[in-house]
Amino acid sequence: MAAKRKITAAQRKARAKYNAKPGPKKRRAELNKINRQKGTYGNRDGMDNSHTSKGKTVKEKASKNRRRNGNDGKSKYKKK
């Protein structure tokens, strides 16, 4: 397992500023709503809902779902 990347104070501040905007708030609210409906929100099962290419959602491990897109869509796990 790789070591976690250190986040600088500037990065933390920029992320907080971005997450406070209406767009990201709305997106998080929608995703949380889907997780609640599917019964995986807050139960610590490690599952997340992943969006498929057809716009539906499927349960998937949170670690796989969140690392797929990586930094700027350039995940180190994607096949090139």
C-alpha positions in Angstrom: 0.0 0.0 0.0 1.4 3.4 -1.0 1.9 6.1 1.5 -0.7 8.9 1.6 0.1 12.1 -0.2 0.6 15.1 2.1 -1.8 17.9 1.5 -0.5 21.4 2.0 -2.4 24.2 3.7 -2.9 26.0 0.4 -4.4 22.8 -1.2 -6.7 22.3 1.8 -7.8 26.0 1.6 -8.5 25.7 -2.1 -10.4 22.5 -1.7 -12.5 24.0 1.1 -13.3 27.0 -1.1 -14.3 24.7 -4.0 -16.4 22.5 -1.8 -18.3 25.5 -0.5 -19.6 26.4 -4.0 -23.3 25.6 -4.8 -22.4 23.2 -7.6 -20.3 20.8 -5.6 -22.7 21.0 -2.7 -25.6 20.0 -5.0 -23.6 17.1 -6.4 -22.7 15.8 -3.0 -26.3 16.1 -1.8 -27.5 14.1 -4.9 -24.9 11.4 -4.3 -25.7 11.1 -0.6 -29.4 10.9 -1.5 -28.7 7.9 -3.8 -26.6 6.3 -1.1 -29.4 6.7 1.4 -32.0 5.2 -1.0 -29.8 2.2 -1.7 -29.1 1.7 2.1 -25.4 2.1 2.0 -25.0 5.6 3.5 -23.5 5.6 6.9 -23.5 1.9 7.5 -19.7 1.5 7.1 -20.0 -1.3 4.6 -17.3 0.3 2.4 -19.6 0.4 -0.6 -20.4 3.4 -2.8 -22.6 3.9 -5.8 -20.8 4.2 -9.1 -22.3 5.8 -12.1 -22.4 3.6 -15.2 -22.1 4.9 -18.8 -25.9 4.6 -19.1 -26.5 7.0 -16.2 -27.6 4.4 -13.7 -25.8 3.6 -10.4 -24.4 0.3 -9.1 -22.9 -0.6 -5.8 -19.1 -0.8 -5.8 -16.3 -0.6 -3.4 -15.7 3.0 -2.5 -11.9 2.7 -3.0 -12.3 1.4 -6.6 -15.0 4.0 -7.4 -13.1 7.0 -6.1 -9.6 6.1 -7.5 -10.9 5.4 -11.0 -10.8 9.0 -12.1 -7.7 10.0 -10.2 -6.2 13.5 -10.4 -7.6 15.4 -13.3 -9.0 12.2 -14.8 -5.6 10.7 -15.1 -5.7 7.8 -12.7 -2.4 5.8 -12.2 -4.6 2.7 -12.2 -6.2 3.2 -15.6 -4.8 1.1 -18.4 -3.1 3.2 -21.1 
